[in-house]
């Protein structure tokens, strides 16, 4: 058998994918002149291997772009939430300061009454 022919399993192992993933992308290739080895397994020539690798690269790039976009969106949301938390803390501190002043005034008034 020629060196450049690979079974679906061999290509899947090389790419670190499941055999079913390679079979799925194989469906997009024409079935005529499909070669088989001595044991009856489908073998892929270099052109077919390149086609499948190219499809997987495109899918991986789109997936990576989506993940990157999602990550940027999450970072934006996180930044916004952190900013809101800072504002809430500042408001809380101001309210506590006002309450402390009110309590001090009330204490002074109570002391004056006695």
N, C-alpha and C positions, 0 to 999 in steps of 0.2 A: 504494500500500500504506500502511496505517496506521502512524503513528509508533511505536505501542506494540507492534508485532509485531517479533519478532527471530527470526532463524534460530538453529539450534543452535550453529553456528559463531560467530555474533555474540555470543551469550550466553556461550559458553565463553571467547571472547577478552576479554569484559568482566570475567569473573570470574577470568581468568588460569588457566584449567583446560584440560585436553584435551577435545576434542569428545566423546570416548568417555565421559568422566565425566558430562557433561550427558546424553548418550543413556542411560546407565545409570539415572540418576534420572528420566528421562522415562518409563521403563518403569512407574513407579509411578502414573502418571496414566492416566485412562481414554482409550482410543484413539478413541472415537466423537467426531465433530465435529472431528477433527484437521485443522488448516488447512495448506494448502501455498501457496507463492508461485508466480509465473509459471514459474519454472524447475523446479518440482516439489519443492523443498526444504521440509521441515517448518518451519513458523513457530510460535512460541510467543506466546500472548497474555500480558497482564500477570499474570493470575491464575496461569498455568502457570509463568511466570518467577519469581513470588514463591514458589510451592510449591518449586521447585527450589532457590532461594536459601535458603529456610528449612531444607530438608533438609541442605544443605551447611553451614549455620551450626551446626545441631545436631551434625553429625558432627565439625566442626572443634572445637566446644566439648568434646565427649567426648574427642577426640584430645588436645586441649590439657590437659584434666584428667588424662588418663593420663600424658602426658609430665611434668606437674607432679608427680604422685605418684611416678613413676619417678625423677625428679630428686631429690625429697626422700629417697627410699629410698637412692639413691646417695650423697647427702650424709651420711646417717646411717651408712652402711657406711664411707664415707671417714673420718668422725669416729672411728668405732670402731677402724678400722685405724691411724689416727694415734695414738690413745691406746695401742694395743698396741705400736706402734713405740717410743713414749716409754718405756713400761715395760721393754721389752727393752733399750733403751739404758741405762736406769738399772741394770738387773740386770748388764749387761755391764760398766759402769763399776765397780760394786761388786766383781764378780769379778776385774777387772783390779787393783783396789786390793788385794784379798786376795792375789792372786798376787805383786804387788810386795812385799808384806810378807813372804810366804813366801820369796821370792828373797833378800830382805835378810837374813832369819834364816839361810838356808842359807849365804849368803856369810859371815856372821859366824861360823857354826860351822866353815866351812872355814878361815877365817882363824885361829880358835882352835886348830885341829888342827895347823897348821903352825908 
